[in-house]
Amino acid sequence: MAFSSEVLTIEHDEHVATLWLDRPDKLNAMNLPFWEDIPKAMEELSNDGTVRAVVIAGRGRAFTVGIDLSLLAQVAGGSEGSDATRKLARYDEIKAMQHTMTSIAGCPKPVIAAVHGYCLGAGIDLITACDIRLASEDSVFSIRETKMAMVADVGTVQRLPRLIGAGHVAELLYTGKDIDAGRAGEIGLVNDVFPDQDATVEAARKMAAEIANNSPLAVQGAKRVLAAEADMTVDEALDHIAIYNAAFIESHDIIEATSAFFEKRSPEFTGE
């Protein structure tokens, strides 16, 4: 069955797929269908052999203002039953939301976030699960959970320290302050900043197409290697990549790359 959602839309352009957060009238606030449908969308894109790179962008005036407050109240309020039962239900709900963001990080294809307008709360969880982040000049970033009297719990605290310095993490987490795109670029939260939403999405798609022109075996292999070696020592990581390439370096794509080089033409990779 083809993917369908009332809050998400997928567009394809050759080997690039754009996953749109598509609830513009609510500034893409993440209601329950968002949390349920993102893993389904990522599964479809992960399993689609024609897709080599993914862009995530938001329709309307904002990328996302984060979790829908009515859903947050539901999670915080818990369910009926004993104290233990309510806490276990809340734990299960948080784990399900964590799975939503982890499904983005776990996509074997590179994922690029194209941010514009507000990127608040769970929006930070979402973009930190992406491989690359681009932003428009009007972007506003905030770990808004702090101002809602809670600790961000679906990925920001775990992933943000892998992207930016500890002092910047602490400042954003403890204050819950807003920062603009310029500051986000300075601290390394985003790779680059563009004039507006259209330019940002265009740049993300252009970068995705550039990625898609490379061998999908090499690109997806590089993503696996980065993830696997994140917590290794240098010596462990060097041994890991030696084993990896010893096992996987032989492919039709590497033969094609070599042939194209000597024939002075662009390679045509098939992922085989």
C-alpha positions in Angstrom: 0.0 0.0 0.0 1.4 3.4 -1.0 2.2 5.8 1.8 -0.6 8.3 2.7 -1.0 10.8 5.5 -3.1 13.8 6.4 -0.1 15.7 7.8 2.8 14.5 5.6 3.4 14.5 1.8 6.2 12.9 -0.2 7.4 14.3 -3.5 9.9 12.5 -5.8 12.3 14.1 -8.3 14.5 11.4 -9.8 16.6 10.0 -6.9 15.7 12.8 -4.4 12.6 12.6 -2.2 11.2 15.5 -0.3 9.2 14.8 2.8 6.9 17.7 3.6 5.6 18.5 7.0 2.1 19.4 5.7 -0.1 20.9 8.4 0.5 24.6 7.5 -2.6 25.9 9.2 -1.2 24.8 12.5 2.4 25.8 11.8 3.2 22.1 11.5 2.5 21.5 15.1 3.1 17.7 15.7 -0.2 16.1 16.5 -0.6 12.3 17.0 -0.7 11.6 13.2 2.7 13.3 12.8 4.3 11.0 15.4 2.6 7.9 14.0 3.3 8.7 10.3 6.9 9.9 10.2 8.2 6.3 10.9 6.0 5.0 8.2 7.2 7.6 5.7 10.9 6.9 6.7 10.3 3.2 6.2 8.9 3.7 2.8 11.8 6.0 1.8 14.4 3.7 3.3 13.0 0.7 1.3 12.6 2.6 -2.0 15.6 1.7 -4.1 15.1 4.7 -6.4 15.6 7.2 -3.5 19.2 8.0 -2.7 18.7 11.2 -0.6 15.9 12.7 1.4 15.0 16.4 2.2 12.6 17.2 5.0 10.9 20.6 4.7 7.8 22.3 6.1 4.8 23.8 4.2 3.5 27.2 5.2 5.1 29.8 7.4 7.1 27.5 9.7 9.1 24.4 9.6 7.4 23.3 12.9 6.5 24.8 16.2 7.0 21.4 17.9 4.6 19.1 19.6 1.0 20.0 19.5 0.2 21.3 23.0 -3.0 19.3 23.3 -1.0 16.1 22.7 1.6 17.3 25.3 -1.1 17.8 27.8 -2.4 14.3 27.1 1.0 12.7 27.6 1.8 14.8 30.7 -1.6 14.0 32.2 -1.2 10.3 31.9 -3.9 7.7 31.8 -6.3 6.2 34.3 -5.2 3.6 36.8 -2.7 3.3 39.6 0.4 5.6 39.9 2.6 2.8 38.5 0.2 2.2 35.6 0.1 5.9 34.7 3.9 6.2 34.8 4.4 3.0 32.7 1.9 4.4 30.1 3.8 7.7 30.1 7.1 5.9 29.6 5.7 3.9 26.7 4.4 7.1 25.1 7.8 8.8 25.4 9.5 5.7 23.9 7.1 5.8 21.0 7.9 9.4 20.3 11.6 8.7 20.6 11.1 6.0 17.9 9.6 8.6 15.6 12.8 10.7 15.7 15.1 7.6 15.6 13.4 6.5 12.4 14.8 9.6 10.8 18.3 9.0 12.2 18.1 5.4 11.2 17.3 6.0 7.5 20.1 4.5 5.5 19.9 7.4 3.0 21.3 10.9 3.9 18.6 13.2 5.3 18.8 17.0 4.9 16.6 19.3 6.9 15.5 22.5 5.2 14.4 24.8 8.0 12.5 28.1 7.7 10.5 30.1 10.3 10.0 28.4 13.6 11.9 25.3 14.6 10.9 24.8 18.2 10.9 22.0 20.7 10.4 18.7 18.9 11.6 20.5 15.8 15.1 20.5 17.3 14.7 16.8 18.1 13.8 16.3 14.4 16.6 18.3 12.8 19.3 16.8 15.1 18.2 13.4 13.8 19.0 14.5 10.3 22.5 14.3 8.7 22.6 17.9 7.4 20.7 21.0 8.4 20.2 24.1 6.2 18.2 27.2 7.3 16.6 30.4 5.9 17.5 33.7 7.4 14.1 34.0 9.2 14.6 30.7 11.1 14.2 30.7 14.9 15.5 27.8 16.9 14.6 26.9 20.5 14.7 24.0 22.9 11.3 25.1 24.1 10.6 22.2 26.4 12.7 24.0 29.1 10.1 26.9 29.1 7.4 24.3 29.4 8.8 23.0 32.7 10.2 19.7 31.3 13.4 18.2 30.0 13.5 17.5 26.2 13.1 13.8 26.0 12.9 12.5 22.4 16.5 13.1 21.1 17.7 16.7 21.5 19.7 16.1 24.7 21.3 13.0 23.3 22.1 14.2 19.7 22.8 17.9 20.0 26.1 17.4 22.0 27.3 15.4 19.0 26.7 18.5 16.8 27.7 21.6 18.8 30.0 22.4 21.7 29.0 21.6 25.3 28.8 25.3 26.3 26.3 26.0 23.5 24.3 22.9 24.4 24.1 24.0 28.0 23.1 27.6 27.1 20.3 26.5 24.8 19.0 23.7 27.1 19.1 25.7 30.4 17.6 28.9 29.0 15.2 27.7 26.4 16.1 30.9 24.6 15.4 31.6 20.9 18.4 31.9 18.5 18.3 33.1 14.9 19.8 31.4 11.9 23.0 33.4 12.1 23.7 32.2 15.6 22.8 28.6 14.6 25.3 28.8 11.8 28.0 30.2 14.1 27.7 27.4 16.6 27.4 24.7 13.9 23.8 23.7 14.4 23.2 24.4 10.7 25.6 24.0 7.7 24.5 27.1 5.8 21.9 29.9 5.8 19.9 31.1 2.8 17.7 34.2 2.1 14.3 32.5 2.3 12.3 29.3 2.4 12.4 28.7 -1.4 16.1 29.2 -1.6 16.6 26.9 1.4 14.6 24.1 -0.1 16.2 24.6 -3.5 19.7 24.4 -1.9 18.7 21.3 0.1 17.4 19.6 -3.0 20.5 20.6 -5.0 22.7 19.1 -2.3 20.6 16.0 -2.2 20.9 15.6 -6.0 24.7 16.0 -5.6 24.7 13.2 -3.1 22.5 11.1 -5.3 24.9 11.4 -8.1 27.4 9.4 -6.1 27.4 5.6 -5.7 24.5 4.8 -3.2 26.7 2.0 -1.9 29.4 4.4 -1.0 27.1 7.1 0.4 25.0 4.7 2.5 28.2 2.8 3.5 29.7 6.1 4.7 26.6 6.8 6.8 26.8 3.4 8.4 30.5 3.8 9.1 30.0 7.2 10.7 27.3 5.8 13.0 29.2 2.7 13.9 32.5 4.5 14.6 30.9 7.4 16.6 32.0 6.0 20.0 35.1 4.2 18.9 38.8 5.1 19.5 40.8 6.1 16.4 42.5 2.7 16.4 39.2 0.9 16.7 37.6 3.0 13.9 40.6 2.4 11.6 40.3 -1.3 12.1 36.5 -1.1 11.5 36.8 0.7 8.2 39.6 -1.7 7.1 37.2 -4.7 7.8 34.3 -2.8 6.2 36.1 -2.0 2.9 37.7 -5.5 2.8 34.1 -6.9 2.8 32.3 -4.3 0.6 34.8 -2.5 -1.7 34.1 -4.8 -4.6 31.2 -3.6 -6.6 30.0 -2.7 -10.1 29.9 0.9 -9.0 33.7 1.0 -8.2 34.4 -0.6 -11.6 32.1 2.1 -13.2 33.9 4.9 -11.3 37.3 3.7 -12.5 36.1 3.2 -16.1 34.5 6.7 -16.1 37.7 8.3 -14.9 39.9 6.8 -17.6 37.2 7.4 -20.3 36.8 11.1 -19.1 33.0 10.8 -18.6 30.6 11.1 -15.8 29.9 7.8 -14.0 26.5 6.2 -14.0 26.0 4.4 -10.7 23.5 1.7 -10.2 24.1 0.8 -6.6 25.3 -2.7 -7.4 
